[in-house]
Amino acid sequence: MSGFDLAKFRALPPAITSALLSADALATMERIEEEFGVQLMVPIARLATGELKWGGFVGAIESQGKLP
């Protein structure tokens, strides 16, 4: 999966970036990544910036081919 536009991510409202980068959110993402063997941060960042729509988000996770 390709990266995301960091400039768009930085331009998000502070409340959104703070929520996405909070200790709780990162810990939750890490637990999900470990349990299911998927990477979440890039798809979530792309979703938050509008680079990816919800259907694309689901597809991005599924395309990693590691879900049961």
C-alpha positions in Angstrom: 0.0 0.0 0.0 1.2 3.4 -0.8 1.8 6.1 1.8 -0.4 9.1 2.4 -0.1 12.8 1.9 1.6 14.0 5.1 0.8 17.6 4.3 -3.0 16.8 4.2 -2.7 14.9 7.4 -1.0 17.9 9.1 -3.7 20.2 7.8 -6.4 18.2 9.6 -8.0 19.9 12.6 -5.9 19.4 15.7 -8.8 17.5 17.4 -8.7 14.8 14.7 -4.9 14.4 14.6 -4.8 14.4 18.4 -7.5 11.7 18.5 -5.7 9.6 15.9 -2.4 9.9 17.5 -3.5 9.6 21.1 -1.9 6.9 23.3 -5.3 5.0 23.5 -5.8 5.1 19.7 -2.3 3.9 19.0 -2.5 1.2 21.6 -5.8 0.0 20.1 -4.4 0.0 16.6 -1.3 -1.9 17.7 -3.5 -4.6 19.4 -5.6 -4.9 16.2 -2.5 -5.0 14.0 -0.9 -7.8 16.2 -4.1 -9.8 16.4 -5.0 -9.7 12.8 -1.6 -9.1 11.1 -2.7 -5.9 9.3 -1.4 -2.4 9.1 -3.9 0.3 10.0 -2.2 3.7 10.3 -1.8 4.4 6.6 -5.4 3.4 5.7 -6.7 5.4 8.7 -4.7 8.4 7.8 -5.8 8.2 4.1 -9.4 7.9 5.3 -9.1 10.9 7.6 -7.6 13.0 4.8 -10.3 12.0 2.3 -7.8 10.2 0.1 -9.7 7.0 0.7 -13.4 6.5 1.0 -15.0 4.0 3.5 -15.3 1.2 0.8 -11.7 1.8 -0.1 -10.6 1.6 3.5 -12.3 -1.8 3.9 -10.6 -2.9 0.6 -7.2 -1.6 1.8 -7.4 -3.8 4.9 -8.7 -6.8 3.0 -6.0 -6.5 0.3 -3.4 -7.1 2.9 -4.6 -10.7 2.7 -4.0 -11.6 6.3 -7.5 -11.6 7.7 -9.0 -15.0 8.5 
